[in-house]
């Protein structure tokens, strides 16, 4: 075979390989182009369907919204029933019957036995002093229902504190709204006409401030103040019991103040006795091994000092829910 023929054959093979590679690239690019064109056409058709579709939601979405509405209504009914579990069942009373109920409630709450002089309740602890004792004062008829509700709430709160094991209940305060009108009448009768107008405006402002309750279209709240003495463990138990009540009770503010420390008092007495012994004569060295457990004590959780507690409590009522 001549040299010229060999060169021609090699060139033909190379040309065939180049044409094959070029044809493969052309085929792959054409396939990719067709695939992209097909995806483009499908997206365009989907967009056209959206443009030509109904403006209103589909039947599937309407059914899903209806199911969600039923679930939400069920949740609202459950929440409303849960909130109304703490509703107070108040019987209508006359001013005279309210005073009788008040006196019976005070006797019941005051009869609680405890650790401080065998009584938990301190004298004059209650927030209805103007209707107690030898006073012949009766509440106005329009105030009886709210006073009865306050009395019932205070009774339930005190029972929870007693169950928690507090040491002493010092005072219970409520929102006073039933004495403002009498004060206004006295001011009007004892002042001149010009000053009476000024007193009327000031008295109305005081009335709105004293009788105002935090409220909205769905709920109202009243504030009560409880002051008591308790060990830290009893205080925690009292807070837990208040939070677990059927009534919607919120501890808005808490003020704690440490009272007498039994361990410090014991150490002070021991130092005083040792100083007296040293003054009388040379004190003998003390063997720690011979001391009792109480004399060798450094700290003891059971001797935790009591805490003077002041709780500001808001009690909510959900009439509009």
C-alpha positions in Angstrom: 0.0 0.0 0.0 1.3 3.3 -1.0 2.1 6.0 1.6 -0.4 8.4 0.1 -3.2 5.8 0.6 -2.2 5.3 4.3 -2.4 9.0 5.0 -5.8 9.2 3.4 -7.2 6.3 5.5 -5.9 7.9 8.7 -7.4 11.3 7.8 -10.7 9.6 7.1 -10.7 7.8 10.4 -9.9 11.0 12.3 -12.6 12.9 10.4 -15.1 10.1 11.2 -14.3 10.4 14.9 -14.7 14.1 14.9 -18.0 13.8 13.1 -19.1 11.2 15.7 -18.3 13.4 18.6 -19.9 16.5 17.0 -23.0 14.4 16.3 -23.2 13.2 20.0 -22.9 16.8 21.3 -25.6 17.9 18.8 -27.9 15.1 19.9 -27.5 15.8 23.6 -28.0 19.6 23.1 -31.1 18.9 21.0 -32.5 16.6 23.7 -31.9 19.1 26.4 -33.5 21.8 24.3 -36.6 19.7 23.7 -36.8 18.9 27.4 -36.6 22.5 28.4 -39.1 23.5 25.8 -41.5 20.8 27.1 -41.1 22.1 30.7 -41.6 25.6 29.5 -44.8 24.6 27.7 -46.1 22.7 30.8 -45.4 25.7 33.1 -47.1 28.0 30.6 -50.1 25.7 30.5 -50.3 25.7 34.3 -50.0 29.5 34.4 -52.8 29.7 31.8 -55.0 27.4 33.9 -54.4 29.7 36.9 -55.3 32.8 34.9 -58.4 31.1 33.5 -59.4 29.5 36.8 -62.2 30.7 39.1 -61.6 33.6 41.4 -63.3 31.9 44.3 -61.6 29.1 46.4 -61.9 25.6 45.2 -64.2 23.1 46.7 -61.4 21.3 48.5 -60.2 24.6 50.2 -63.8 25.4 51.2 -64.1 22.0 52.8 -60.8 22.4 54.6 -61.8 25.8 55.9 -65.1 24.3 57.2 -63.2 21.6 59.0 -60.9 24.1 60.6 -63.9 26.2 61.7 -65.4 23.2 63.4 -62.2 22.5 65.2 -61.9 26.1 66.3 -65.5 26.2 67.5 -64.9 23.1 69.6 -61.8 24.6 71.1 -63.7 27.8 72.0 -66.5 25.8 73.7 -63.9 23.8 75.7 -62.0 26.9 76.7 -65.3 28.6 77.7 -66.4 25.7 79.8 -63.0 25.5 81.5 -63.2 29.2 82.3 -66.7 29.0 83.6 -65.8 26.2 86.0 -64.7 28.9 88.4 -67.9 30.9 88.2 -69.3 31.9 91.6 -72.8 30.8 92.4 -74.2 33.8 94.2 -77.6 33.8 95.8 -79.5 37.1 95.9 -79.5 38.5 99.4 -80.9 41.4 101.3 -78.6 43.8 103.2 -79.7 42.1 106.5 -79.1 38.6 105.2 -75.7 39.6 103.8 -74.7 40.9 107.3 -75.8 37.6 108.8 -73.8 35.6 106.2 -70.8 37.9 106.8 -70.8 37.3 110.5 -71.1 33.5 110.0 -68.2 33.6 107.5 -66.0 35.6 109.9 -66.7 33.1 112.7 -65.9 30.2 110.5 -62.6 31.6 109.2 -61.6 32.9 112.7 -62.1 29.4 114.2 -59.1 28.0 112.3 -56.6 26.5 114.7 -52.9 27.2 114.1 -49.4 27.7 115.4 -49.6 31.3 116.7 -51.2 31.4 120.1 -53.3 28.4 118.9 -55.0 30.7 116.3 -54.1 31.3 112.6 -56.2 34.4 112.2 -55.1 37.7 113.7 -57.7 40.1 115.3 -59.3 42.5 112.9 -58.1 40.6 109.8 -61.2 41.1 107.7 -62.0 43.7 105.0 -65.6 44.2 106.0 -65.0 46.0 109.3 -67.8 48.6 108.8 -70.4 45.8 108.8 -69.0 43.8 111.7 -69.1 44.1 115.5 -71.7 46.3 117.2 -72.1 48.4 114.0 -75.7 48.8 112.7 -74.4 49.8 109.3 -75.9 47.9 106.4 -74.8 47.9 102.8 -76.8 49.5 100.1 -79.1 47.2 98.2 -77.3 47.8 94.9 -74.0 46.8 96.5 -75.1 43.5 98.1 -74.4 41.2 95.1 -70.9 42.4 94.6 -70.2 42.3 98.3 -71.5 38.8 98.4 -69.2 37.8 95.5 -66.2 39.4 97.3 -67.0 37.6 100.5 -67.2 34.3 98.7 -63.9 34.9 96.9 -62.2 35.8 100.2 -63.5 32.7 101.9 -62.2 30.4 99.1 -58.8 32.2 99.2 -58.5 31.8 102.9 -59.4 28.2 102.8 -56.5 27.5 100.3 -54.1 29.3 102.6 -55.3 27.3 105.6 -54.9 24.1 103.6 -51.3 25.1 102.7 -50.4 25.3 106.4 -49.6 29.0 106.9 -48.7 30.2 110.4 -50.8 33.3 110.7 -53.2 35.3 108.6 -52.8 38.9 109.4 -55.1 40.8 107.1 -57.4 40.5 104.1 -58.2 43.6 102.0 -60.6 44.0 99.1 -61.6 46.7 96.7 -63.7 49.1 98.7 -66.4 50.6 96.6 -69.4 50.8 99.0 -68.4 53.6 101.3 -67.7 56.4 98.8 -71.3 57.4 98.4 -71.7 58.0 102.1 -68.6 60.1 102.2 -69.9 62.2 99.4 -73.2 62.8 101.1 -71.5 63.9 104.3 -69.3 66.3 102.3 -72.3 67.7 100.5 -74.2 68.3 103.7 -71.3 70.1 105.5 -70.0 72.3 102.7 -71.3 75.4 101.0 -72.8 75.4 97.5 -69.6 76.4 95.7 -67.3 74.1 97.7 -70.0 71.4 97.4 -69.7 71.5 93.6 -65.9 71.1 94.0 -66.4 68.3 96.4 -68.9 66.6 94.0 -66.3 66.6 91.2 -63.6 65.4 93.5 -65.9 62.8 95.0 -66.9 61.5 91.7 -63.3 61.1 90.7 -62.6 59.2 93.9 -65.7 57.1 93.3 -64.6 56.1 89.9 -61.1 55.4 91.2 -62.3 53.3 94.1 -65.0 51.3 92.3 -63.1 50.9 89.1 -62.3 47.3 88.1 -60.1 46.2 85.3 -62.5 45.0 82.7 -63.1 44.5 79.0 -66.0 43.2 76.9 -65.2 39.6 77.9 -63.9 39.7 81.5 -63.6 41.7 84.7 -61.2 41.4 87.6 -61.1 42.4 91.2 -58.0 42.7 93.4 -57.5 41.3 96.9 -54.6 41.7 99.3 -53.6 38.9 101.6 -51.0 39.3 104.3 -49.8 36.3 106.2 -46.8 34.5 107.8 -45.7 31.1 106.6 -42.7 28.9 106.3 -41.1 28.9 102.8 -42.5 25.4 102.1 -46.0 26.5 103.1 -45.6 29.6 100.9 -44.8 27.5 97.9 -47.7 25.2 98.7 -50.0 28.2 99.0 -48.9 29.6 95.6 -49.5 26.2 94.0 -52.9 25.8 95.5 -53.9 29.3 94.3 -52.8 28.5 90.8 -54.8 25.2 90.9 -58.1 26.8 91.9 -61.2 26.6 89.7 -61.4 30.4 89.9 -59.0 32.2 87.6 -56.6 33.6 90.2 -53.5 35.5 89.3 -50.8 36.6 91.8 -50.1 40.0 90.4 -47.5 41.1 93.1 -45.7 39.3 95.9 -43.8 41.0 98.7 -41.6 38.8 101.0 -39.9 39.8 104.2 -37.9 37.6 106.4 -39.0 37.5 110.1 -37.3 36.1 113.2 -34.5 33.5 112.6 -34.8 30.7 115.2 -31.2 29.5 114.5 -29.8 33.1 115.0 -31.8 33.4 118.2 -30.4 30.1 119.5 -26.9 31.2 118.7 -27.4 34.5 120.4 -28.7 32.8 123.5 -25.7 30.5 123.5 -23.3 33.4 123.1 -25.0 35.2 125.9 -24.8 32.2 128.3 -21.1 31.7 127.4 -20.3 35.4 128.0 -22.1 35.2 131.5 -20.1 32.1 132.3 -16.9 33.8 131.3 -17.7 36.9 133.4 -18.3 34.8 136.5 -15.1 32.9 136.1 -12.8 31.1 133.8 -14.9 29.0 131.5 -14.0 25.4 131.1 -13.0 24.2 127.6 -15.9 22.6 125.8 -15.5 19.2 124.2 -17.4 19.3 120.8 -17.9 15.5 121.1 -20.0 16.0 124.2 -22.3 18.6 122.7 -25.8 17.6 121.7 -27.0 17.6 118.1 -28.9 20.9 118.6 -25.9 22.6 120.2 -23.6 21.5 117.3 -26.0 22.4 114.5 -24.9 24.8 111.8 -28.0 24.9 109.7 -31.2 23.0 109.4 -33.9 23.3 106.7 -36.5 22.5 109.3 -35.5 25.7 111.2 -36.1 28.0 108.2 -37.4 31.3 109.4 -41.0 32.2 108.6 -41.6 34.8 105.9 -44.0 37.7 106.1 -45.9 37.6 102.8 -48.1 40.2 101.1 -49.9 38.9 98.0 -51.8 41.1 95.5 -54.2 38.8 93.9 -56.4 39.4 90.8 -59.5 37.3 90.5 -61.0 37.2 86.9 -64.5 36.6 85.9 -65.4 35.8 82.3 -69.0 36.8 81.8 -68.7 37.6 78.0 -66.9 34.4 77.0 
